[in-house]
Amino acid sequence: MSITASQVNELRNKTGVGLMDCKKVLVETNGDIDDAVKKLREKGLAKAAKKSDRSTTEGRIFVQSDKSNTNAVILELNCETDFVGSNELFSQCGSEIATAILTNSINTLDELSKSTINNMAYSDFISDYVVKLGENISVKQFQLVSNQTFIETYIHMNGKIGVLVSFDTVIETELSKGVAMHVAAANPAYLAIDDVDSTEINNEKEIIRSQSLKEGKPEAILDKIVEGRLSKYFKEICLLEQAYIKDDKQSIKAILPNNSSIISFVRFSIG
């Protein structure tokens, strides 16, 4: 049976496999596209298994929200090289995984591993993309944020950093995007001072006190020095206390409308 170029292209578009491999398997299957896809998947799974132990240190962060902006997911998908990380097919893979997580309310990596995407078992879905991309890929982490009043999403540096910020009211886009951009740039460790563990606070106090004594500061004013430097420390690590990147004369807490608060934030980065 003669194999046409259109058959080869159709199979390639369905599988992402090279033209010569597509033509070869079409000859083997007498032009049966479905059977050819099956055979390529069988061969592809073997190829994928060989790649599965390669380290994945590159990749992209994906964010996705529903139409109401009340549910959103942030996802880190890793690959082996930055070249594949910027590939459209890799981007498609990440978007499809994010959609599945959001649509099916998947909360853990274990739940994800047992899920189906595009009517395929998750492991088969990943293996298909491993074959198409020629590299091992893996989901390192994700977080689903659900049932919020309003969630802002933001991607920075072509997917190297991603952010979700949850607000208790719907606020205007310029401000919500600004806050999300700030989180991406400033990388706060906590939302508010109350979120900082007491052990960390006590350790920082001891460090400040020790430094102050070495600097020859009088014992009588040590408490005030500790209080002042601790306040500065909180401004470095707590989002609400940080100086807003677009207006460093105001804190994040100060730029929020009177009736609005930030409920939480999530920041993922590659590397």
WOTA-V923324 format. One record per helix or strand of 2 or more residues. SS is the DSSP state (H for helix, E for strand). FROM is the first residue (numbers start at 0). TO is the last residue. Records with the same first field share a line. If there is no record, write none. Layout:
SS->FROM-TO + FROM-TO
This chain:
H->4-14 + 18-27 + 32-50 + 81-84 + 87-103 + 108-112 + 121-132 + 172-185 + 192-194 + 197-213 + 218-236 + 238-240 + 251-254
E->57-64 + 71-78 + 115-116 + 119-120 + 137-144 + 149-155 + 160-166 + 242-243 + 246-250 + 261-268
